[in-house]
Amino acid sequence: MKRLTPNDAMFLFGESQETMMHVGSLMPFTVPKDAPPDFLRGIIEEVRQVRNLQPPWNLKLKSSWLKNPFPAWVEDKNMDVDYHLRRSGLPSPGGERELGVLVSRLHAIPVDFSRPPWETHLIEGLEDGRFALYTKVHHALIDGYTANKMLARSFSTDPNEETPLFFRLSHHFGTGAGKPRPGRSSRWQTAMMSLRSQIDAASEVAATVGELWEKFRGGVETPRILAPRSILNGRIGRNRRFATQQYDLEHVKSLAKAAGGTLNDIVLALCSTALRRFLLGLNKLPSEPLVAMLPVNVRPKNDPGGGNAVGTMLVSLATHIESPLERLDAIIADTTESKARLSSMSKEAIIQLSALMMAPVGAQTVTGTLGRVRPRFNVCISNVPGPKEALYFRGAKLEAVYPLSIPIHGQALNITCQSYNGTLNFGFTGCRDSLPSMQRLAVHSGEALAELTELLKNRGA
């Protein structure tokens, strides 16, 4: 048995009919030229032979009551692999629109908490004989960092090499069985060390909050306590819309270099411009700037993953500024200050400060006021680094990795992008009822990239 951390359990407590806390990934593949007609059937048959899945894929909740104050993972002794692997077909030849519609519907279906909370769908019928994999997993089980590492280990850089299916891979998610129990003295030392680190972290948080308060008293502009109201921040329904975009990674990096910022700064600028145009088109742009919440990975280098270890950072998207270059400069200035603040803090302090910043969201969730009061932030935007080389699955080439994430009450849109093999892949996941014609948002991000390219070229001339 493995107890969930408070950070992991939060995703169980937030689960509801409208706010499903699973994340997903859409991965289209090009079938090898010499593939037999039953290529996909062979993959399905291979999966049906799988036995003895490894953690975390064989773990289910000890109790399916999601509000359990002490949730824990246990091994599913009677796991049915066929239940977790589904097969779907598009009317051939299926285009990107048909694929997006199907994945939007699949992402709107909750996972089964009486079983290990994940599914993989093999989708056939794409143009030119291509296929796709859509995988979803509950966020309480693993975070994006861990899922990305496990999926990468399931593929190979060699098209002729066979690698294990991802749910046969273990990711250091053991339940502790077979490990020697520490003695009383050892347990006491561990508890004291943990307590000391948390006290030190609390001191860091207090100092940071005090610094911000002094700036506020001195009239220095500080991060907003609340974000403006917008159509992004009402109550949501259970249905989803999903849109994608793919850009050349080196081109985006060149823009970051020309602007004196980072890749993340350009990602934020593209999202900012896209949101500004999208909301202007609906005559719904707030006069105050939208605020984005950025998940921050606080794992040390080469961390094996498992569970969730994420901090947060709030950044102004400067959507009130009309000039794209001035908007970009404002974003760079804000992220630079926020990163400088976090860089001086320990991992424990970052997580504590993040919890403090997110406390209003938690309180609104408990009281049922989320999506009914002014939001803490307007949109969640995250950027996940992915594999740098082309990957293959049974000889089929992976074309892209499009992340799907979690809209909740008060946050009708979630934007996640992931790098892969020289590309930057955007996934826009939104509430179908709240955001009409969300595909326009993805199109506007492409327009923003072209516009920023031209403006930065002229600035450097």
N, C-alpha and C positions, 0 to 999 in steps of 0.2 A: 504493500500500500504506500502511496506517495501523496502527502498532503499538498494541496495547492497553496501557493503563496498568495498573499492579499492582492498582489498585482494581477495574478492569473484569475483569481476568484472574481475580481471585478467584472470580467467579461461574462461570467455566469449570471451574476446579479443583474446585469444590464439586459439580459436576453428577454425578449417579449415577442409577441406576434408581429409587431411592426419593426422592431429593432433586433434583427438577427445578427449575432456577434461572430459570424464566420467570415474568413477571408478566402480569396480564391486566386486562381491563376489560369489564364487562357493561353495555350501554347499550340500554335499551328505548325504542322510539319509538312515537308515535301517528301513524298514516297520515293525510295530509290528506283532508278530506271529499270533495274532487273528484278523488281519485286514481283512475286507470283500473284495471281488473282486473289488468292486466299490469304494475303499478307496480314490483314487486320484480324481475320478469323484466327490466324495462328497466334497472335498476341493474346486474344481472349482465351484461347485454350491453354496457353501457358499460365495465365493468371489463375485459371481454375485449378491448376495443380499445386498452387502455393499453399503451404502449411507453415505453422509456427511463425507468424508474423512477429517482428521485433518492435520494442517500444520506440516511439510512443504510439505506433499504429495499432497495437493490440490493447490499448488502455481505454477503459470506459469509466464513467463516474460510479463510485460506490453506491450513490443514491441519485436517482434522476430528478430529485427535488432540487431545483436550481437555486433556491434561496437558503439552502443548507449553510449554516454559519461555519461549518468545518468540512468543506468538500475534499474529496480525495480520489485519486486514480487507483483503479485495481485492474488486474489483467482479465480480459474477456476469455474465459476458458472454452467457450463454444462459438468462437467467431466464425461468421459466414462471409467469406471473401466475395462471393457472388453478389451479396447485398451491397457491398461498398463499390463495386465496379459496375457501371452502367454503360449501355451501348445505345447511341442515338444516331439517327440519320437525317440529313437535310435533303429536300427535294433536289436532285442532281440536275444541273450543276449548282451547288449552293454557293451563293456569294457572301461577301462580308456582312451585308445587311441581315441576311437570314441567320448567319452565325451569331451576330450580335443579339438578335431577337431571342434565339434559343438560350444563349448564355444568360441573358437578362432574366429569363424566366427561371432557369435553374438556380440562379443566385438568390431568387426570391423565396426559395423553399428551405425551411429550417432543417438542420441536421437532426438525426434521431439520437436522443440522449440516453436511450436504453442500450446503445451500442457505442463502440468507438466513434467519436464525432467527426467523421470525414467521409468524403465520397470522391471518386474519380469517374468522369464520363468520357468515353471514347466516342468522338463525333465524326461520322463518315459523311461522304457526299459533297465535299468541297470541290471547287473547280480544279481541273487537271489531276484528279485522283488524290488530292491532298486530304489530310485528316487533321483533327485537333484533339487535344486533351484539355478538359476543364476539370480542375481539382479544387475542392473546397475543404477547409479544415477549421474547426472552431478555434477562435483566438485564445481561449483558455488553455488549449493543449500546447500550442507552439506559437511563437511570433514570426513575423516575416523574415527576420534574419535567419532563424533556424530552418524554416521551410525552404528558403532559398538555397541554403547550404545542402540540405538533404536532396532536393531536386537536382542540383548540379551533380551530386555524387551518383545519381541514377543514370546519368547520360555519360557519353564518352566523346573525347575529341577525335577518336578514330572511328570512322563509319563501320569498320569491320569488327569492332570489339563489342562483345555483349556484356552489359553491366546489369546488376541486380535491379529488379523493380523497386521503386522508392520505398514501398511499404515493407520491403524485406530488409531495409537498412535500419540499424539501431543508431540512435544519436545521443548516447549517454543519458538516457532518460530512465535509468533503472529505479526500481522501487526500494533499493537498499537491502534486498534479500541476500543473505549470505555474507554480509559485511559484519565484522566484529563490532560489538557495541562498545562505545568508549566507557571507561571507568568513571566513577563519580568525580574524581579529581579532574579528569580530562573534560567531562561535561561542564563542570564549574568554570574551568579556564575558558572553554569555548564560549559559554554564556557571557562571561565578563568581558571577553574581547569584543563580542558582538555588541554588548551594551555600550562599551566605551566608544566603539566606532560610530554608533548611532548618536551618542551624546556629542561627539566631535562634529558630526554632520549637522546636528541641530544648531550648534554654535555657528557653523558656516552659514546656514540658512538665515539665522537671526541677523548676522552681520550684513548679508546681502540685502535682506528686507530693510534693515536700517539705512543702508546706503541709498536705496531707492527712495525711502521716505525723506531723507535729507535733501535729495535732488528735487523731490516734489515740493518741499517746503521752500527751497531756494528758487523755485520758478523754472527749473530746468525741465524740458520736455521728457517725460518718462512713458513707458508702455501703458496703453490704456487699460483701465480697470475693466471696462466693458466695451464690447464691439457694437457697432450700429445694428439696428434691426434691419432685416432684409428678407426676401422670399426664400433665402437659403436656410432660414433659421426658425421655421414653424414646425408644427407637428407633421409627421410623415405617415405614409401608408406602407403596406408590406411589399408592394410591387416595385421593381427596379428598372432603370435604364442603364445601359452600358455602352460607352463609346471609346474608341482607341485612336491613337496617333503614334507614328514612328518617325524619329528624326535621326540624322547622322550625328553620332556622339562627338566626333572630332570637330565638326562644325560648331556645335553648341559650346564646346570647350574653347574654341577660338574666339567666340563672342565674349565669353567670360574673361579671357585674357585681355581683349581689347577694351573691356569695360572696367578692368581693374577689380573684378570680383571673382566669384567662384561659380562652379557649375550649378550649385544650388541656387545662387542668386539669379541666374538666367532662367532656371526652372520656375522660380517664383515670379519673375518678370513676365514670362509667357503666360502663366496662370492669371496673373493680375490683369494683363491686357485682355485676355480672353474673357475673364469675368466682367470686366468693365464694359466691353462691347456687348456681351450677352445681356447684361442687365440694362444697358442703355437701350437695346433693341426692344426690351419689354417695358421701358420707361420705369424701371425699378431700381436704379442705381442710387444708393444712399449718398448723402452729401459728405458724410464722414468716411474715412478710409476703412475698407474691409480689413479684418485681422485674421491671419492664418495661424493655426497651431501646427508646429513641426515636431513630429516624434524624433527624439535624439537617441541613437544607440549608445548605451553607456557600457557595453561589454569591452573588456580588454582585448587586445589583438590575439587572434587564434583561439578565442573562446569557443568551446564546442557547441554552445547554444542550448536550447531546451527552455521551455517556459517563456517568460517575458522579462526583459530588462531594458526598459525604455524610459527616458526622461522626456520632457516637453519644453518647447521654446515658442513664445508668442512673438509674431512679427507683423508689422504693418505692411499691407500690400500697396499702400499709397494710391489706391484707385481714385482718389479725389484729384489727382494731378493729371492734367490732360496730356502733357508732353511725355512720350514714351521714354526718352532718355532721362528726363528729370525724375520720372517714376522709378526707373532702374537705379539711379543714383541714391534715391531715398531708401530703397530696399537694401542696397549694399551697406549704407550707413547703419541701418537698423540691425541687420544681421551681424555686422562686424562688432557692434557694441554688445549684443546678446551673447555671441560666441566668446568674446573676451571675458565676460562675466562667468560663463560656465567653465571656461578653461582653468580658472583658478579654484574650482571646487572639486571635491572628491565625488566618486560615483554615488555614495550613499547620500551626500548632500544634494546632488542633482536630482535624485529620485524624490527626496523629501521636499525640495523646493517645487518640483513638478506636481507633487501631490497637493501642495498648498495652493498652487495656481489653479489646479483642477478641482479643488474642493467645492466651489460653487456649482460646477457641473454635477458632481456627485450628490450634493444637497438637492438640486433640482430634480435629479433622477428619483431620489427617495420620496420627495414630496409630490411628484407628478407634475411639476411646473416646467420641466424641460420642454422647450419649444413654445412656451407661453409667456416667458419673460425675456428681457433683453439678454442676448447671449454673451458669454465670455469671449468667444471667438466665432468667426463666421464659417470657416472652412478648414478642413484638415488637408495638408499637402505633405507628402513624404516622398523621399527619393532613396531607393534601395540599390546599392551596387550589386551587379550580377556578374556572371561569367564573362571573361574577356575574349574567349575563343568560341568558334562554332561548335555546337554540341550535336550529338547524334543519338537516336534511340532505335535500336535494331536496324541501323543503316539509314533511317529516315532523318533528314536534317531539320533541326529546330529552327524555325524562321524568326520567332519573336517570343517574348514573355510579357504578357499584358496582365498587370495586377488588378484584382477586384477587391474592393475594401468595404467598409462598414458605414452606411448612412444611419443616423440615429435621430430621435426627436431633437430638434434644435440644430441639427447638422445634416441637411438634406443632400449634401454633396461631399464626396471624398475623392481627392485626386492623388493617385500614386503613380510614380514612374520608376522604371527599373532599366538599368543598362544591361546590354547583352551584345556581345560580338560586334562592337563598333556602332551600336544603335542605342537610342534612348526611347523606351517604349512607355507611352502614357496610357493609363487606364482611368477613365472618368466614370465613377459609380454614383448614381443619384437616385432619388425617389421619383418614380414615374409620375406620381400625382402632383408633386410640387414643382417640378422643373420641365416645362413644356419644350419640345424640340431640343433636347439636350445635345444632340449631335452637332448643333451649331457651336456649342462651346468648344468641341474638339476642332472644328473647322477654324474658329477664331484663334486658337492657339497656333495653328499653321500660319495664319495671316500675321500674327504677332511675330513669329520667327522671321518671316520674310521682311517685315517692316524693320525689326531691330537690326537685321543684317545690313540693310541699306543705310540706316542711320549711323551705325557704328563705323561703317566704311567711310562715310562722308566726314564723320568726326575726326577720323585718323588721317584724312587726306590733307 
